[in-house]
Amino acid sequence: MKVSKTRTKLVDVARQLFARQGLDDTTMNDIAVASQKGRRTLYTYFKNKEEIYYAVIEAEMERLTETIEKVAHKDLSPADKIVEI
């Protein structure tokens, strides 16, 4: 599935803001301003903050899965694989 660059940017900016400010202290307006997109654009992709939060979690899970798969295929001991992950 092809994801638009704008949506990807919004998710990445939201991830950074959630990490820095926390979920409760980050607003949809904060995400729009930090991504240099209008609130209307943000709401085109996400209905609310909860929806963008779930998109952030999904993106992080995909990154973690990719990392685990790459390390799993390396010729390392199980202990070394765990350390690398």
N, C-alpha and C positions, 0 to 999 in steps of 0.2 A: 504494500500500500504506500503510495506516494504522499508524503506529508509536506504541506507548503512551508516555505522558508519562514514566512511570517509566523505561523503557528509554532514552529520549532524555536524561533527567537523568543516568542512570548513565554514558552515553557522554560527555556533556559534562564531568562530574566527572572521569572517567578521563582525558580529553584534557588537562585542566588539571593533573592530578597527573603524568601522563607528561611534560608540558612542563617542569614545575617540578622533579621528582625523578628523571626518567628512567624508562624501562621496567623496568630491572632492580631499581631501588630502590622501586618501587611494588608493593604487595601487593593482593590482592583485598580483604583486610580494610581497607586504607587507603581503597580506593574505597567500600566499604560505609559506613565511618564518615563520610567526607567528604560522601557523598550523603545521610546520615541515613537510610539503609535498612539492613535486616539483611542479613547474609551470605546467608541463605536466599533473600532476594529477589534479590540479585545473581546467585546461582547458578541461579535460575529463568530468567533471561534469558541468561546466559553460562556455558558449561561451565568456562572457565578464563581466565586473563589474556590468553592469545594471542587468544582469540576476541573479547574486548572490545577489544583493541588493533586487530584488523582492522576492527571496527565503527567505531572512532575514525578510522582511515585512510579508510574508505568515506565517512564523514560529511564529512571534510575534502575529499575529492575532489569530492563533490557541491557543497560550497560554492564550491570553485574553479571548477567547471564553470559554475555559476550566474553567478558574477562575470564569467567570460570571455564568456559569452553576452550578458550585459547590455552590456558594453563593446563587444562586436563590433557591436551594433546602433546604437551612437552614431555621429553624423556627425563623426568625428574622423579625422585622418590615421593611418596605421598606426603611426607612431612615437609619437603621442600615446596611442593605444590601449595600446601596450605600457607606457608610463609609467603610465597609469591602472591597469592590471592590477597 
